[in-house]
Amino acid sequence: MIPDADDLARREAARPSRAARLIAGALTPANVITGLLVFVAWRHTPDGYHAAAWTVLTIALVVGLPYLILFRALRVGRADDRQVVRRSQRPALMVAALGCVVGALAALTYLGAPQELVALVVAMAGGLAAMTLITLRSKASMHMAVAAGAVAIAILETPAGWLTLLLLPPIAWARWRDGRHSPGQLATGALVGALAAASIYAALA
């Protein structure tokens, strides 16, 4: 079997769906992570100035920098598209993203960020490390991993967090409908993301 053949065939066989593209585009890992960082930073910082500063710094390091690396990979041909449909192209990018998250963790710890924000970044590092190891052998959905991890943390933060579970079915449907992932890949991503986030955040926050 040619590497990535199943994933490429699934994408080619999918019928175009504007709804799936809109859902997946609105709830990208970057957007979900950004929303979660804003929520945690503002919830656990006593004033708006420091909350904004922590938010901007963390987003720049764990969202902005990895995307710059992805765009560079697209320009030089190390990635075919922003979704990185080929599993073989994912590990190097995920390791680079993990380096960014570890760097963010070091910066936040050194600068005295709120414990909950540090715990969130540690949970991100743990989930990303687990997804990287899995990706060496099989593909799993990063959309679902990030979304399920965010849901787990939202539930730990507030009783209303259970409402965020409603985000998971549309994301899963959109990724399946667009031919990006199989049901098994979606389930694996969700399981890894939720377990990593819940266990690490609960222990450290």
PyMOL commands that set and color helices and strands:
alter all, ss='L'
color gray80, all
select helices_A, chain A and resi 5-13+18-26+29-43+48-76+87-111+115-135+142-157+159-177+183-204
alter helices_A, ss='H'
color red, helices_A
deselect
rebuild
show_as cartoon
